[in-house]
Amino acid sequence: MSTRRVLHTFTGENCGEPVRRYEGEPPRNHCPHFLWSKHVMLGEQAGDPPCGAMMRGVGVGNEEVVWRCLGCGFMMQCHLP
């Protein structure tokens, strides 16, 4: 039986569920349980700082999620791992 090494763990801020990233998986900043994220990436224009507010999943399609920031309204689309 093989075991995968946990590289990173955080708690989903909206749901409180543990989120683990295992060896061989890409980095993530969203909760796979409820599709909430955090605005930690830069905005549309270079230099726009992230506001750090929660981002709600507002659309899913083609293995991608669209998030809208509840703090500043920024929207982003991301491919799910």
mmCIF file of the N, C-alpha and C atoms, coordinates in Angstrom:
data_MODEL
# 
_entry.id   MODEL 
# 
loop_
_atom_site.group_PDB 
_atom_site.id 
_atom_site.type_symbol 
_atom_site.label_atom_id 
_atom_site.label_alt_id 
_atom_site.label_comp_id 
_atom_site.label_asym_id 
_atom_site.label_entity_id 
_atom_site.label_seq_id 
_atom_site.pdbx_PDB_ins_code 
_atom_site.Cartn_x 
_atom_site.Cartn_y 
_atom_site.Cartn_z 
_atom_site.occupancy 
_atom_site.B_iso_or_equiv 
_atom_site.pdbx_formal_charge 
_atom_site.auth_seq_id 
_atom_site.auth_comp_id 
_atom_site.auth_asym_id 
_atom_site.auth_atom_id 
_atom_site.pdbx_PDB_model_num 
ATOM 1   N N  . MET A 1 1  ? 0.841   -1.179 0.000   1.00 0.00 ? 1  MET A N  1 
ATOM 2   C CA . MET A 1 1  ? 0.000   0.000  0.000   1.00 0.00 ? 1  MET A CA 1 
ATOM 3   C C  . MET A 1 1  ? 0.885   1.241  0.000   1.00 0.00 ? 1  MET A C  1 
ATOM 4   N N  . SER A 1 2  ? 0.645   2.148  -0.945  1.00 0.00 ? 2  SER A N  1 
ATOM 5   C CA . SER A 1 2  ? 1.465   3.359  -0.983  1.00 0.00 ? 2  SER A CA 1 
ATOM 6   C C  . SER A 1 2  ? 0.717   4.497  -0.289  1.00 0.00 ? 2  SER A C  1 
ATOM 7   N N  . THR A 1 3  ? 1.472   5.362  0.329   1.00 0.00 ? 3  THR A N  1 
ATOM 8   C CA . THR A 1 3  ? 0.876   6.523  0.985   1.00 0.00 ? 3  THR A CA 1 
ATOM 9   C C  . THR A 1 3  ? 1.432   7.774  0.337   1.00 0.00 ? 3  THR A C  1 
ATOM 10  N N  . ARG A 1 4  ? 0.575   8.757  0.194   1.00 0.00 ? 4  ARG A N  1 
ATOM 11  C CA . ARG A 1 4  ? 1.010   10.033 -0.368  1.00 0.00 ? 4  ARG A CA 1 
ATOM 12  C C  . ARG A 1 4  ? 1.342   10.981 0.767   1.00 0.00 ? 4  ARG A C  1 
ATOM 13  N N  . ARG A 1 5  ? 2.406   11.709 0.595   1.00 0.00 ? 5  ARG A N  1 
ATOM 14  C CA . ARG A 1 5  ? 2.857   12.659 1.618   1.00 0.00 ? 5  ARG A CA 1 
ATOM 15  C C  . ARG A 1 5  ? 2.056   13.956 1.503   1.00 0.00 ? 5  ARG A C  1 
ATOM 16  N N  . VAL A 1 6  ? 1.548   14.443 2.631   1.00 0.00 ? 6  VAL A N  1 
ATOM 17  C CA . VAL A 1 6  ? 0.831   15.713 2.680   1.00 0.00 ? 6  VAL A CA 1 
ATOM 18  C C  . VAL A 1 6  ? 1.856   16.836 2.650   1.00 0.00 ? 6  VAL A C  1 
ATOM 19  N N  . LEU A 1 7  ? 1.719   17.752 1.669   1.00 0.00 ? 7  LEU A N  1 
ATOM 20  C CA . LEU A 1 7  ? 2.654   18.869 1.549   1.00 0.00 ? 7  LEU A CA 1 
ATOM 21  C C  . LEU A 1 7  ? 2.150   20.131 2.234   1.00 0.00 ? 7  LEU A C  1 
ATOM 22  N N  . HIS A 1 8  ? 0.828   20.289 2.266   1.00 0.00 ? 8  HIS A N  1 
ATOM 23  C CA . HIS A 1 8  ? 0.266   21.541 2.783   1.00 0.00 ? 8  HIS A CA 1 
ATOM 24  C C  . HIS A 1 8  ? -1.150  21.270 3.269   1.00 0.00 ? 8  HIS A C  1 
ATOM 25  N N  . THR A 1 9  ? -1.541  21.877 4.369   1.00 0.00 ? 9  THR A N  1 
ATOM 26  C CA . THR A 1 9  ? -2.898  21.755 4.892   1.00 0.00 ? 9  THR A CA 1 
ATOM 27  C C  . THR A 1 9  ? -3.377  23.134 5.318   1.00 0.00 ? 9  THR A C  1 
ATOM 28  N N  . PHE A 1 10 ? -4.626  23.449 4.997   1.00 0.00 ? 10 PHE A N  1 
ATOM 29  C CA . PHE A 1 10 ? -5.234  24.665 5.531   1.00 0.00 ? 10 PHE A CA 1 
ATOM 30  C C  . PHE A 1 10 ? -6.696  24.368 5.818   1.00 0.00 ? 10 PHE A C  1 
ATOM 31  N N  . THR A 1 11 ? -7.343  25.252 6.554   1.00 0.00 ? 11 THR A N  1 
ATOM 32  C CA . THR A 1 11 ? -8.748  25.094 6.898   1.00 0.00 ? 11 THR A CA 1 
ATOM 33  C C  . THR A 1 11 ? -9.564  26.029 6.025   1.00 0.00 ? 11 THR A C  1 
ATOM 34  N N  . GLY A 1 12 ? -10.609 25.495 5.385   1.00 0.00 ? 12 GLY A N  1 
ATOM 35  C CA . GLY A 1 12 ? -11.494 26.327 4.576   1.00 0.00 ? 12 GLY A CA 1 
ATOM 36  C C  . GLY A 1 12 ? -12.130 27.394 5.446   1.00 0.00 ? 12 GLY A C  1 
ATOM 37  N N  . GLU A 1 13 ? -11.947 28.664 5.093   1.00 0.00 ? 13 GLU A N  1 
ATOM 38  C CA . GLU A 1 13 ? -12.444 29.743 5.946   1.00 0.00 ? 13 GLU A CA 1 
ATOM 39  C C  . GLU A 1 13 ? -13.957 29.829 5.956   1.00 0.00 ? 13 GLU A C  1 
ATOM 40  N N  . ASN A 1 14 ? -14.615 29.373 4.912   1.00 0.00 ? 14 ASN A N  1 
ATOM 41  C CA . ASN A 1 14 ? -16.067 29.429 4.867   1.00 0.00 ? 14 ASN A CA 1 
ATOM 42  C C  . ASN A 1 14 ? -16.708 28.242 5.577   1.00 0.00 ? 14 ASN A C  1 
ATOM 43  N N  . CYS A 1 15 ? -16.106 27.058 5.463   1.00 0.00 ? 15 CYS A N  1 
ATOM 44  C CA . CYS A 1 15 ? -16.742 25.837 5.966   1.00 0.00 ? 15 CYS A CA 1 
ATOM 45  C C  . CYS A 1 15 ? -16.032 25.211 7.166   1.00 0.00 ? 15 CYS A C  1 
ATOM 46  N N  . GLY A 1 16 ? -14.753 25.537 7.377   1.00 0.00 ? 16 GLY A N  1 
ATOM 47  C CA . GLY A 1 16 ? -14.007 24.952 8.480   1.00 0.00 ? 16 GLY A CA 1 
ATOM 48  C C  . GLY A 1 16 ? -13.469 23.559 8.208   1.00 0.00 ? 16 GLY A C  1 
ATOM 49  N N  . GLU A 1 17 ? -13.648 23.056 6.974   1.00 0.00 ? 17 GLU A N  1 
ATOM 50  C CA . GLU A 1 17 ? -13.168 21.719 6.613   1.00 0.00 ? 17 GLU A CA 1 
ATOM 51  C C  . GLU A 1 17 ? -11.661 21.746 6.342   1.00 0.00 ? 17 GLU A C  1 
ATOM 52  N N  . PRO A 1 18 ? -10.938 20.687 6.707   1.00 0.00 ? 18 PRO A N  1 
ATOM 53  C CA . PRO A 1 18 ? -9.509  20.635 6.383   1.00 0.00 ? 18 PRO A CA 1 
ATOM 54  C C  . PRO A 1 18 ? -9.310  20.387 4.889   1.00 0.00 ? 18 PRO A C  1 
ATOM 55  N N  . VAL A 1 19 ? -8.350  21.086 4.311   1.00 0.00 ? 19 VAL A N  1 
ATOM 56  C CA . VAL A 1 19 ? -7.998  20.928 2.896   1.00 0.00 ? 19 VAL A CA 1 
ATOM 57  C C  . VAL A 1 19 ? -6.535  20.529 2.845   1.00 0.00 ? 19 VAL A C  1 
ATOM 58  N N  . ARG A 1 20 ? -6.262  19.386 2.263   1.00 0.00 ? 20 ARG A N  1 
ATOM 59  C CA . ARG A 1 20 ? -4.892  18.880 2.193   1.00 0.00 ? 20 ARG A CA 1 
ATOM 60  C C  . ARG A 1 20 ? -4.417  18.866 0.746   1.00 0.00 ? 20 ARG A C  1 
ATOM 61  N N  . ARG A 1 21 ? -3.154  19.198 0.554   1.00 0.00 ? 21 ARG A N  1 
ATOM 62  C CA . ARG A 1 21 ? -2.520  19.075 -0.760  1.00 0.00 ? 21 ARG A CA 1 
ATOM 63  C C  . ARG A 1 21 ? -1.480  17.978 -0.635  1.00 0.00 ? 21 ARG A C  1 
ATOM 64  N N  . TYR A 1 22 ? -1.599  16.986 -1.498  1.00 0.00 ? 22 TYR A N  1 
ATOM 65  C CA . TYR A 1 22 ? -0.700  15.842 -1.455  1.00 0.00 ? 22 TYR A CA 1 
ATOM 66  C C  . TYR A 1 22 ? 0.408   15.979 -2.492  1.00 0.00 ? 22 TYR A C  1 
ATOM 67  N N  . GLU A 1 23 ? 1.491   15.282 -2.247  1.00 0.00 ? 23 GLU A N  1 
ATOM 68  C CA . GLU A 1 23 ? 2.607   15.241 -3.176  1.00 0.00 ? 23 GLU A CA 1 
ATOM 69  C C  . GLU A 1 23 ? 2.093   14.847 -4.558  1.00 0.00 ? 23 GLU A C  1 
ATOM 70  N N  . GLY A 1 24 ? 2.530   15.563 -5.589  1.00 0.00 ? 24 GLY A N  1 
ATOM 71  C CA . GLY A 1 24 ? 2.112   15.277 -6.952  1.00 0.00 ? 24 GLY A CA 1 
ATOM 72  C C  . GLY A 1 24 ? 0.903   16.073 -7.399  1.00 0.00 ? 24 GLY A C  1 
ATOM 73  N N  . GLU A 1 25 ? 0.235   16.788 -6.487  1.00 0.00 ? 25 GLU A N  1 
ATOM 74  C CA . GLU A 1 25 ? -0.904  17.626 -6.848  1.00 0.00 ? 25 GLU A CA 1 
ATOM 75  C C  . GLU A 1 25 ? -0.446  19.074 -7.029  1.00 0.00 ? 25 GLU A C  1 
ATOM 76  N N  . PRO A 1 26 ? -1.113  19.834 -7.904  1.00 0.00 ? 26 PRO A N  1 
ATOM 77  C CA . PRO A 1 26 ? -0.759  21.247 -8.057  1.00 0.00 ? 26 PRO A CA 1 
ATOM 78  C C  . PRO A 1 26 ? -1.195  22.049 -6.834  1.00 0.00 ? 26 PRO A C  1 
ATOM 79  N N  . PRO A 1 27 ? -0.595  23.229 -6.613  1.00 0.00 ? 27 PRO A N  1 
ATOM 80  C CA . PRO A 1 27 ? -1.003  24.081 -5.488  1.00 0.00 ? 27 PRO A CA 1 
ATOM 81  C C  . PRO A 1 27 ? -2.470  24.490 -5.625  1.00 0.00 ? 27 PRO A C  1 
ATOM 82  N N  . ARG A 1 28 ? -3.122  24.747 -4.514  1.00 0.00 ? 28 ARG A N  1 
ATOM 83  C CA . ARG A 1 28 ? -4.504  25.213 -4.542  1.00 0.00 ? 28 ARG A CA 1 
ATOM 84  C C  . ARG A 1 28 ? -4.719  26.247 -3.456  1.00 0.00 ? 28 ARG A C  1 
ATOM 85  N N  . ASN A 1 29 ? -5.652  27.150 -3.684  1.00 0.00 ? 29 ASN A N  1 
ATOM 86  C CA . ASN A 1 29 ? -6.036  28.114 -2.658  1.00 0.00 ? 29 ASN A CA 1 
ATOM 87  C C  . ASN A 1 29 ? -7.550  28.130 -2.506  1.00 0.00 ? 29 ASN A C  1 
ATOM 88  N N  . HIS A 1 30 ? -8.207  27.071 -3.013  1.00 0.00 ? 30 HIS A N  1 
ATOM 89  C CA . HIS A 1 30 ? -9.659  26.993 -2.889  1.00 0.00 ? 30 HIS A CA 1 
ATOM 90  C C  . HIS A 1 30 ? -10.048 25.749 -2.099  1.00 0.00 ? 30 HIS A C  1 
ATOM 91  N N  . CYS A 1 31 ? -11.250 25.785 -1.575  1.00 0.00 ? 31 CYS A N  1 
ATOM 92  C CA . CYS A 1 31 ? -11.794 24.653 -0.829  1.00 0.00 ? 31 CYS A CA 1 
ATOM 93  C C  . CYS A 1 31 ? -12.555 23.751 -1.793  1.00 0.00 ? 31 CYS A C  1 
ATOM 94  N N  . PRO A 1 32 ? -12.118 22.514 -1.986  1.00 0.00 ? 32 PRO A N  1 
ATOM 95  C CA . PRO A 1 32 ? -12.805 21.629 -2.922  1.00 0.00 ? 32 PRO A CA 1 
ATOM 96  C C  . PRO A 1 32 ? -14.146 21.123 -2.395  1.00 0.00 ? 32 PRO A C  1 
ATOM 97  N N  . HIS A 1 33 ? -14.421 21.339 -1.105  1.00 0.00 ? 33 HIS A N  1 
ATOM 98  C CA . HIS A 1 33 ? -15.680 20.877 -0.526  1.00 0.00 ? 33 HIS A CA 1 
ATOM 99  C C  . HIS A 1 33 ? -16.838 21.780 -0.939  1.00 0.00 ? 33 HIS A C  1 
ATOM 100 N N  . PHE A 1 34 ? -16.623 23.081 -0.922  1.00 0.00 ? 34 PHE A N  1 
ATOM 101 C CA . PHE A 1 34 ? -17.705 24.029 -1.171  1.00 0.00 ? 34 PHE A CA 1 
ATOM 102 C C  . PHE A 1 34 ? -17.356 25.095 -2.207  1.00 0.00 ? 34 PHE A C  1 
ATOM 103 N N  . LEU A 1 35 ? -16.212 24.957 -2.881  1.00 0.00 ? 35 LEU A N  1 
ATOM 104 C CA . LEU A 1 35 ? -15.780 25.865 -3.948  1.00 0.00 ? 35 LEU A CA 1 
ATOM 105 C C  . LEU A 1 35 ? -15.750 27.327 -3.523  1.00 0.00 ? 35 LEU A C  1 
ATOM 106 N N  . TRP A 1 36 ? -15.180 27.579 -2.366  1.00 0.00 ? 36 TRP A N  1 
ATOM 107 C CA . TRP A 1 36 ? -14.874 28.939 -1.942  1.00 0.00 ? 36 TRP A CA 1 
ATOM 108 C C  . TRP A 1 36 ? -13.368 29.102 -2.044  1.00 0.00 ? 36 TRP A C  1 
ATOM 109 N N  . SER A 1 37 ? -12.934 30.315 -2.264  1.00 0.00 ? 37 SER A N  1 
ATOM 110 C CA . SER A 1 37 ? -11.518 30.614 -2.373  1.00 0.00 ? 37 SER A CA 1 
ATOM 111 C C  . SER A 1 37 ? -11.243 31.882 -1.582  1.00 0.00 ? 37 SER A C  1 
ATOM 112 N N  . LYS A 1 38 ? -10.047 32.386 -1.727  1.00 0.00 ? 38 LYS A N  1 
ATOM 113 C CA . LYS A 1 38 ? -9.666  33.636 -1.079  1.00 0.00 ? 38 LYS A CA 1 
ATOM 114 C C  . LYS A 1 38 ? -8.951  34.492 -2.107  1.00 0.00 ? 38 LYS A C  1 
ATOM 115 N N  . HIS A 1 39 ? -9.237  35.798 -2.123  1.00 0.00 ? 39 HIS A N  1 
ATOM 116 C CA . HIS A 1 39 ? -8.633  36.702 -3.097  1.00 0.00 ? 39 HIS A CA 1 
ATOM 117 C C  . HIS A 1 39 ? -7.190  36.981 -2.697  1.00 0.00 ? 39 HIS A C  1 
ATOM 118 N N  . VAL A 1 40 ? -6.318  36.071 -3.132  1.00 0.00 ? 40 VAL A N  1 
ATOM 119 C CA . VAL A 1 40 ? -4.903  36.187 -2.803  1.00 0.00 ? 40 VAL A CA 1 
ATOM 120 C C  . VAL A 1 40 ? -4.052  36.380 -4.049  1.00 0.00 ? 40 VAL A C  1 
ATOM 121 N N  . MET A 1 41 ? -4.674  36.343 -5.230  1.00 0.00 ? 41 MET A N  1 
ATOM 122 C CA . MET A 1 41 ? -3.931  36.553 -6.472  1.00 0.00 ? 41 MET A CA 1 
ATOM 123 C C  . MET A 1 41 ? -4.126  37.996 -6.928  1.00 0.00 ? 41 MET A C  1 
ATOM 124 N N  . LEU A 1 42 ? -3.210  38.475 -7.765  1.00 0.00 ? 42 LEU A N  1 
ATOM 125 C CA . LEU A 1 42 ? -3.301  39.844 -8.258  1.00 0.00 ? 42 LEU A CA 1 
ATOM 126 C C  . LEU A 1 42 ? -4.526  40.039 -9.125  1.00 0.00 ? 42 LEU A C  1 
ATOM 127 N N  . GLY A 1 43 ? -5.019  41.271 -9.165  1.00 0.00 ? 43 GLY A N  1 
ATOM 128 C CA . GLY A 1 43 ? -6.183  41.624 -9.963  1.00 0.00 ? 43 GLY A CA 1 
ATOM 129 C C  . GLY A 1 43 ? -5.875  41.716 -11.441 1.00 0.00 ? 43 GLY A C  1 
ATOM 130 N N  . GLU A 1 44 ? -6.868  42.181 -12.214 1.00 0.00 ? 44 GLU A N  1 
ATOM 131 C CA . GLU A 1 44 ? -6.757  42.245 -13.670 1.00 0.00 ? 44 GLU A CA 1 
ATOM 132 C C  . GLU A 1 44 ? -5.571  43.076 -14.126 1.00 0.00 ? 44 GLU A C  1 
ATOM 133 N N  . GLN A 1 45 ? -5.370  44.211 -13.493 1.00 0.00 ? 45 GLN A N  1 
ATOM 134 C CA . GLN A 1 45 ? -4.273  45.089 -13.906 1.00 0.00 ? 45 GLN A CA 1 
ATOM 135 C C  . GLN A 1 45 ? -3.047  44.785 -13.070 1.00 0.00 ? 45 GLN A C  1 
ATOM 136 N N  . ALA A 1 46 ? -1.922  44.729 -13.725 1.00 0.00 ? 46 ALA A N  1 
ATOM 137 C CA . ALA A 1 46 ? -0.676  44.465 -13.001 1.00 0.00 ? 46 ALA A CA 1 
ATOM 138 C C  . ALA A 1 46 ? -0.539  45.468 -11.863 1.00 0.00 ? 46 ALA A C  1 
ATOM 139 N N  . GLY A 1 47 ? -0.230  44.973 -10.709 1.00 0.00 ? 47 GLY A N  1 
ATOM 140 C CA . GLY A 1 47 ? -0.046  45.846 -9.562  1.00 0.00 ? 47 GLY A CA 1 
ATOM 141 C C  . GLY A 1 47 ? -1.264  45.986 -8.676  1.00 0.00 ? 47 GLY A C  1 
ATOM 142 N N  . ASP A 1 48 ? -2.460  45.528 -9.157  1.00 0.00 ? 48 ASP A N  1 
ATOM 143 C CA . ASP A 1 48 ? -3.632  45.581 -8.291  1.00 0.00 ? 48 ASP A CA 1 
ATOM 144 C C  . ASP A 1 48 ? -3.444  44.571 -7.172  1.00 0.00 ? 48 ASP A C  1 
ATOM 145 N N  . PRO A 1 49 ? -3.377  45.015 -5.926  1.00 0.00 ? 49 PRO A N  1 
ATOM 146 C CA . PRO A 1 49 ? -3.165  44.072 -4.832  1.00 0.00 ? 49 PRO A CA 1 
ATOM 147 C C  . PRO A 1 49 ? -4.433  43.277 -4.548  1.00 0.00 ? 49 PRO A C  1 
ATOM 148 N N  . PRO A 1 50 ? -4.288  42.024 -4.130  1.00 0.00 ? 50 PRO A N  1 
ATOM 149 C CA . PRO A 1 50 ? -5.457  41.249 -3.739  1.00 0.00 ? 50 PRO A CA 1 
ATOM 150 C C  . PRO A 1 50 ? -6.039  41.813 -2.450  1.00 0.00 ? 50 PRO A C  1 
ATOM 151 N N  . CYS A 1 51 ? -7.361  41.795 -2.307  1.00 0.00 ? 51 CYS A N  1 
ATOM 152 C CA . CYS A 1 51 ? -7.974  42.398 -1.115  1.00 0.00 ? 51 CYS A CA 1 
ATOM 153 C C  . CYS A 1 51 ? -8.069  41.425 0.058   1.00 0.00 ? 51 CYS A C  1 
ATOM 154 N N  . GLY A 1 52 ? -7.887  40.104 -0.187  1.00 0.00 ? 52 GLY A N  1 
ATOM 155 C CA . GLY A 1 52 ? -7.901  39.131 0.893   1.00 0.00 ? 52 GLY A CA 1 
ATOM 156 C C  . GLY A 1 52 ? -9.288  38.679 1.327   1.00 0.00 ? 52 GLY A C  1 
ATOM 157 N N  . ALA A 1 53 ? -10.339 39.166 0.658   1.00 0.00 ? 53 ALA A N  1 
ATOM 158 C CA . ALA A 1 53 ? -11.708 38.766 1.020   1.00 0.00 ? 53 ALA A CA 1 
ATOM 159 C C  . ALA A 1 53 ? -12.019 37.369 0.472   1.00 0.00 ? 53 ALA A C  1 
ATOM 160 N N  . MET A 1 54 ? -13.125 36.811 0.902   1.00 0.00 ? 54 MET A N  1 
ATOM 161 C CA . MET A 1 54 ? -13.563 35.510 0.420   1.00 0.00 ? 54 MET A CA 1 
ATOM 162 C C  . MET A 1 54 ? -14.109 35.632 -1.004  1.00 0.00 ? 54 MET A C  1 
ATOM 163 N N  . MET A 1 55 ? -13.904 34.563 -1.788  1.00 0.00 ? 55 MET A N  1 
ATOM 164 C CA . MET A 1 55 ? -14.408 34.516 -3.155  1.00 0.00 ? 55 MET A CA 1 
ATOM 165 C C  . MET A 1 55 ? -15.372 33.342 -3.269  1.00 0.00 ? 55 MET A C  1 
ATOM 166 N N  . ARG A 1 56 ? -16.584 33.620 -3.735  1.00 0.00 ? 56 ARG A N  1 
ATOM 167 C CA . ARG A 1 56 ? -17.621 32.594 -3.874  1.00 0.00 ? 56 ARG A CA 1 
ATOM 168 C C  . ARG A 1 56 ? -17.588 32.021 -5.282  1.00 0.00 ? 56 ARG A C  1 
ATOM 169 N N  . GLY A 1 57 ? -17.693 30.708 -5.385  1.00 0.00 ? 57 GLY A N  1 
ATOM 170 C CA . GLY A 1 57 ? -17.813 30.070 -6.686  1.00 0.00 ? 57 GLY A CA 1 
ATOM 171 C C  . GLY A 1 57 ? -19.161 30.414 -7.282  1.00 0.00 ? 57 GLY A C  1 
ATOM 172 N N  . VAL A 1 58 ? -19.179 31.059 -8.460  1.00 0.00 ? 58 VAL A N  1 
ATOM 173 C CA . VAL A 1 58 ? -20.435 31.501 -9.069  1.00 0.00 ? 58 VAL A CA 1 
ATOM 174 C C  . VAL A 1 58 ? -20.735 30.783 -10.381 1.00 0.00 ? 58 VAL A C  1 
ATOM 175 N N  . GLY A 1 59 ? -19.827 29.936 -10.843 1.00 0.00 ? 59 GLY A N  1 
ATOM 176 C CA . GLY A 1 59 ? -20.065 29.199 -12.073 1.00 0.00 ? 59 GLY A CA 1 
ATOM 177 C C  . GLY A 1 59 ? -19.071 28.066 -12.227 1.00 0.00 ? 59 GLY A C  1 
ATOM 178 N N  . VAL A 1 60 ? -19.514 26.967 -12.841 1.00 0.00 ? 60 VAL A N  1 
ATOM 179 C CA . VAL A 1 60 ? -18.657 25.814 -13.076 1.00 0.00 ? 60 VAL A CA 1 
ATOM 180 C C  . VAL A 1 60 ? -18.918 25.318 -14.482 1.00 0.00 ? 60 VAL A C  1 
ATOM 181 N N  . GLY A 1 61 ? -17.843 24.992 -15.200 1.00 0.00 ? 61 GLY A N  1 
ATOM 182 C CA . GLY A 1 61 ? -17.980 24.426 -16.532 1.00 0.00 ? 61 GLY A CA 1 
ATOM 183 C C  . GLY A 1 61 ? -16.641 24.060 -17.116 1.00 0.00 ? 61 GLY A C  1 
ATOM 184 N N  . ASN A 1 62 ? -16.597 22.989 -17.906 1.00 0.00 ? 62 ASN A N  1 
ATOM 185 C CA . ASN A 1 62 ? -15.349 22.558 -18.559 1.00 0.00 ? 62 ASN A CA 1 
ATOM 186 C C  . ASN A 1 62 ? -14.190 22.436 -17.582 1.00 0.00 ? 62 ASN A C  1 
ATOM 187 N N  . GLU A 1 63 ? -14.445 21.865 -16.409 1.00 0.00 ? 63 GLU A N  1 
ATOM 188 C CA . GLU A 1 63 ? -13.423 21.680 -15.373 1.00 0.00 ? 63 GLU A CA 1 
ATOM 189 C C  . GLU A 1 63 ? -12.833 23.000 -14.888 1.00 0.00 ? 63 GLU A C  1 
ATOM 190 N N  . GLU A 1 64 ? -13.607 24.070 -14.991 1.00 0.00 ? 64 GLU A N  1 
ATOM 191 C CA . GLU A 1 64 ? -13.182 25.375 -14.503 1.00 0.00 ? 64 GLU A CA 1 
ATOM 192 C C  . GLU A 1 64 ? -14.241 25.953 -13.574 1.00 0.00 ? 64 GLU A C  1 
ATOM 193 N N  . VAL A 1 65 ? -13.789 26.785 -12.655 1.00 0.00 ? 65 VAL A N  1 
ATOM 194 C CA . VAL A 1 65 ? -14.687 27.475 -11.732 1.00 0.00 ? 65 VAL A CA 1 
ATOM 195 C C  . VAL A 1 65 ? -14.491 28.977 -11.920 1.00 0.00 ? 65 VAL A C  1 
ATOM 196 N N  . VAL A 1 66 ? -15.589 29.716 -11.837 1.00 0.00 ? 66 VAL A N  1 
ATOM 197 C CA . VAL A 1 66 ? -15.535 31.175 -11.861 1.00 0.00 ? 66 VAL A CA 1 
ATOM 198 C C  . VAL A 1 66 ? -15.834 31.645 -10.446 1.00 0.00 ? 66 VAL A C  1 
ATOM 199 N N  . TRP A 1 67 ? -14.953 32.485 -9.905  1.00 0.00 ? 67 TRP A N  1 
ATOM 200 C CA . TRP A 1 67 ? -15.117 33.036 -8.564  1.00 0.00 ? 67 TRP A CA 1 
ATOM 201 C C  . TRP A 1 67 ? -15.361 34.530 -8.639  1.00 0.00 ? 67 TRP A C  1 
ATOM 202 N N  . ARG A 1 68 ? -16.171 35.023 -7.711  1.00 0.00 ? 68 ARG A N  1 
ATOM 203 C CA . ARG A 1 68 ? -16.388 36.471 -7.560  1.00 0.00 ? 68 ARG A CA 1 
ATOM 204 C C  . ARG A 1 68 ? -16.006 36.849 -6.139  1.00 0.00 ? 68 ARG A C  1 
ATOM 205 N N  . CYS A 1 69 ? -15.148 37.866 -6.035  1.00 0.00 ? 69 CYS A N  1 
ATOM 206 C CA . CYS A 1 69 ? -14.695 38.332 -4.726  1.00 0.00 ? 69 CYS A CA 1 
ATOM 207 C C  . CYS A 1 69 ? -15.813 39.106 -4.040  1.00 0.00 ? 69 CYS A C  1 
ATOM 208 N N  . LEU A 1 70 ? -16.126 38.732 -2.800  1.00 0.00 ? 70 LEU A N  1 
ATOM 209 C CA . LEU A 1 70 ? -17.177 39.411 -2.051  1.00 0.00 ? 70 LEU A CA 1 
ATOM 210 C C  . LEU A 1 70 ? -16.712 40.760 -1.506  1.00 0.00 ? 70 LEU A C  1 
ATOM 211 N N  . GLY A 1 71 ? -15.403 41.010 -1.547  1.00 0.00 ? 71 GLY A N  1 
ATOM 212 C CA . GLY A 1 71 ? -14.876 42.280 -1.058  1.00 0.00 ? 71 GLY A CA 1 
ATOM 213 C C  . GLY A 1 71 ? -14.834 43.360 -2.123  1.00 0.00 ? 71 GLY A C  1 
ATOM 214 N N  . CYS A 1 72 ? -14.266 43.030 -3.282  1.00 0.00 ? 72 CYS A N  1 
ATOM 215 C CA . CYS A 1 72 ? -14.048 44.058 -4.308  1.00 0.00 ? 72 CYS A CA 1 
ATOM 216 C C  . CYS A 1 72 ? -14.760 43.764 -5.631  1.00 0.00 ? 72 CYS A C  1 
ATOM 217 N N  . GLY A 1 73 ? -15.385 42.596 -5.759  1.00 0.00 ? 73 GLY A N  1 
ATOM 218 C CA . GLY A 1 73 ? -16.114 42.272 -6.981  1.00 0.00 ? 73 GLY A CA 1 
ATOM 219 C C  . GLY A 1 73 ? -15.269 41.667 -8.086  1.00 0.00 ? 73 GLY A C  1 
ATOM 220 N N  . PHE A 1 74 ? -13.951 41.561 -7.887  1.00 0.00 ? 74 PHE A N  1 
ATOM 221 C CA . PHE A 1 74 ? -13.071 40.977 -8.905  1.00 0.00 ? 74 PHE A CA 1 
ATOM 222 C C  . PHE A 1 74 ? -13.540 39.569 -9.233  1.00 0.00 ? 74 PHE A C  1 
ATOM 223 N N  . MET A 1 75 ? -13.513 39.216 -10.521 1.00 0.00 ? 75 MET A N  1 
ATOM 224 C CA . MET A 1 75 ? -13.892 37.869 -10.932 1.00 0.00 ? 75 MET A CA 1 
ATOM 225 C C  . MET A 1 75 ? -12.704 37.201 -11.599 1.00 0.00 ? 75 MET A C  1 
ATOM 226 N N  . MET A 1 76 ? -12.561 35.894 -11.368 1.00 0.00 ? 76 MET A N  1 
ATOM 227 C CA . MET A 1 76 ? -11.497 35.144 -12.006 1.00 0.00 ? 76 MET A CA 1 
ATOM 228 C C  . MET A 1 76 ? -11.984 33.735 -12.324 1.00 0.00 ? 76 MET A C  1 
ATOM 229 N N  . GLN A 1 77 ? -11.391 33.178 -13.342 1.00 0.00 ? 77 GLN A N  1 
ATOM 230 C CA . GLN A 1 77 ? -11.711 31.812 -13.777 1.00 0.00 ? 77 GLN A CA 1 
ATOM 231 C C  . GLN A 1 77 ? -10.475 30.973 -13.616 1.00 0.00 ? 77 GLN A C  1 
ATOM 232 N N  . CYS A 1 78 ? -10.638 29.777 -13.086 1.00 0.00 ? 78 CYS A N  1 
ATOM 233 C CA . CYS A 1 78 ? -9.491  28.928 -12.805 1.00 0.00 ? 78 CYS A CA 1 
ATOM 234 C C  . CYS A 1 78 ? -9.792  27.483 -13.162 1.00 0.00 ? 78 CYS A C  1 
ATOM 235 N N  . HIS A 1 79 ? -8.800  26.802 -13.728 1.00 0.00 ? 79 HIS A N  1 
ATOM 236 C CA . HIS A 1 79 ? -8.916  25.383 -14.023 1.00 0.00 ? 79 HIS A CA 1 
ATOM 237 C C  . HIS A 1 79 ? -8.762  24.605 -12.721 1.00 0.00 ? 79 HIS A C  1 
ATOM 238 N N  . LEU A 1 80 ? -9.625  23.633 -12.505 1.00 0.00 ? 80 LEU A N  1 
ATOM 239 C CA . LEU A 1 80 ? -9.532  22.806 -11.294 1.00 0.00 ? 80 LEU A CA 1 
ATOM 240 C C  . LEU A 1 80 ? -8.517  21.689 -11.509 1.00 0.00 ? 80 LEU A C  1 
ATOM 241 N N  . PRO A 1 81 ? -7.727  21.390 -10.466 1.00 0.00 ? 81 PRO A N  1 
ATOM 242 C CA . PRO A 1 81 ? -6.760  20.303 -10.586 1.00 0.00 ? 81 PRO A CA 1 
ATOM 243 C C  . PRO A 1 81 ? -7.450  18.955 -10.610 1.00 0.00 ? 81 PRO A C  1 
# 
